[in-house]
Amino acid sequence: MTETTGSDGWHDAAVSSDLPDGTILPVTVAAVQLLLVNVEGTVHAVAPLCTHEQADLVDGELDGASIVCPLHYSRFDLLTGEALDPPADEPLRVYDARVDGGRIQVRVGDG
């Protein structure tokens, strides 16, 4: 997908058909690597690496509205980034995400 940026800071990241319910999609948006996750029709965008040992969460499993690290099974809330289970104790970075006209868009800037 050709990335475009609106004046409001949203970047095109994927098309909705690339992210069926219950799936995880790694993408790079504005030079930032992240994961898109579809949970029951709601799209979430999070950092791709566990905050404990930097394991790649694309290999993790979804557990409701959380993602489980494949290495030590820390679980992170996809809405807040909160580390729900040890050994991770630092939150996962989350990004604003939305679906607009069949396009999944993410805001990756500090604003």
Steps between C-alpha positions, in 0.01 A plus 500: 500500500624847416527694822327835514482748783210729569540846643368360827798264547333172401703261279359226280637169634299225324162425349232342713497180296866443599399464866215255558358460852741325735815572301827687553670691218851651523532834317734795478339843514704819468816294572343357819456123527179393667235230510140539393261271685132440426293398803133451417507776239699748707846581367784559745856615424785413737878479513622167359738393776440373853630745760662218698739322261418668167329189358308560178131516588394416144568141612283548810141392551189707549311450826185709479614862487857415596808359330719233661876502450627174346817497711402533867120535464467856625162636395431858392169688482457613138306814597729637771825308447501399868711194584242265653725204584865474603780488428433818296431800721534784248203590277497445126477817292158543338407721207171655392341289225182532296331367190400762246344403168651150509845632588665430834668815620741560787634809671865446592616851591529640850177694455 
